[in-house]
Amino acid sequence: MDGVLLDSESRHYAVLRTLMAEYGFTYTLDHFRRFCGVPETEMWPQLLAEAGMNADANDLYRKHWERYRRDLDTNGLPVFLGTAGFLKALKDRGYRLAVASASLLSVVEEYLERLGYRQYFDRVVSSQSCPHGKPEPDVFLLAAKELRVAPGECIVVEDSANGMIAARRAGMKLVGFNGAEVPADVSLAPFTFSDYRSMTPEQFEMWYEE
């Protein structure tokens, strides 16, 4: 969801950078990219250990999401232009769609509803329900199982390196999306795009065949 359906990465990055600065730690774009797509239950312990910080991971998780949600409520949802039109085109062509996110399922469902995108998705799954988060393939394999399709029949759209590694490990085709305000590292993706308004299901099919 984040960075692919919702242009939220810049908001998350700003909140995390400010939050960590309050503890005297400089949170950089490199930190953000390394942990992008990783569940926060895994991210915070690793980040705190790296920073040598004596802080409570659950408390930081709570503060992050409280501030992030406050930002969205104040400034609105940062959308990618053309997303709804592309999702509708995929559905009209008979695609089965799923969201596979590292965020809590309740959060994903809430924002899909607010964006008006929930109607396009057959399934919504969270890595919080899986043994391992990205870069392990669990959440993508769960999505394929829920859709009742083979992993090799799936195309994953990802903006994070961890997500791309997970897609490859799942045996799925991969397309990178780099249209977010915070530049994404899509170097692992064989094909990329940055604007939903220029995308078509036919283009995805060409990439799949290649």
Beta strands, then each sheet from edge to edge (+ up, - down):
strand 1: 98-101
strand 2: 123-126
strand 3: 155-158
strand 4: 173-177
strand 5: 192-193
sheet 1: 1+ 2+
sheet 2: 3+ 4+ 5+
end
